[in-house]
């Protein structure tokens, strides 16, 4: 099937205006934000407006053996939303309604196209809190967050997206609609199909409705920032502080090159002679001040050159702005390979110091920031894409970072997903039996292999 301006068979089956074959629109929707991930030419874009649209699309695709690539905001970093030749791009962005917010049960029911930040703001108006907060929360959708099991800066205390998903409505590969999970606070009937779908990146079904757990609104957080001459001292502070039993709501790391990149786009007044910095927040109400005093004590004990404790929440938000600007700062540096590895906290020192050795070995720039509180770092390999030799070295450095993470007992992705970018590495992380089980599940739920083929699982 080729991309033309003629009518598509789905046009007569779906909501008016849902089916797009315009080549310029298809070109604009071909890929997410990942680099080094191929993207093909789709045959059609379906902008679903209902579960019925999704079910009809998948039923038709299953019968005609046409590949389907689900998409949200296309803000992902692993190539999971990239088109393949001749596929149907199935966009969920227009399914963007908050269907229910139940303050008494502390749950919300949303469609997949609801933007993370929009949901957070809506429930906050009712005195509630939706903790998952990926860096892309202003643009990323809840459906995409669920598909990749996205994390964020509050993970250290509250956990990742999957920890808040109570139930799902999912359209299977043949168009059947399945409900998983529960609306109750507890429930263990049958296999945990909700957790199976969370993080499956559109390879097992298409999520059309999500029930998420909420929390009572937390106190406005207090913030502190610590500066260190050496990277190792910041990493030891993380282990020492958490080892005392403290539970900050945020504990973030930035190395010197990352701070320099942020400083080029915003004057935050940070010292120029640091090796790294930590940002910590506590939303524990009356004990927040004591939490930050303990952080200052531990940080100075591990050699911090300075620790600044914000006097009020507004000042703290200014400090947090440094971390939130990291993604924007990267855009000014050139081509990037954005990594996502998670290691046990005791190995943070080995990981971050190893990154700098790899940067020297492969003669590329490697910056590092991330969620130090749960060991999830985001190294970024920066290179000149017009330099063929440098591009090869950047890919080699990326692979070496993956290998280092596994050697340290970690995982190849803490929150960005596998997609196309890391599917070969999944075969190295999983043992043969686990890989066999995952392939068996895929074959059972998608026997014709139409759902996001070539993503997550490595080739057999």
Secondary structure, DSSP 8 states (H G I E B T S, - for coil): ----SS--GGGGTS-TT-EE--HHHHHHTS--S-SS------SEEEE--SHHHHHHHHHHHHHHT--EEEESSS--SSSTT---TT-EEEE-TT---EEEEETTTTEEEE-TT-BHHHHHHHHHTTTEE-----TTTTT-BHHHHHHHT---TTHHHH--GGGGEEEEEEE-TTS-EEEEE-SSS----SS-HHHHHTT-TTSS-EEEEEEEE-EE-----EEEEEEESSHHHHHHHHHHHHHTT---SEEEEEEHHHHHHHHTT------TT-SEEEEEEE--GGGHHHHHHHHHHHHHHTTEEEEEE-SSHHHHHHHHHHHHTHHHHHTTT-EEEE--EE--GGGHHHHHHHHHHHHHHHT-EEEEEEEGGGTEEEEEEEE-TT-HHHHHHHHHHHHHHHHHHHHTT-BS-SSS--TTTTHHHHHHHS-HHHHHHHHHHHHHH-TT--BSTTSSS---
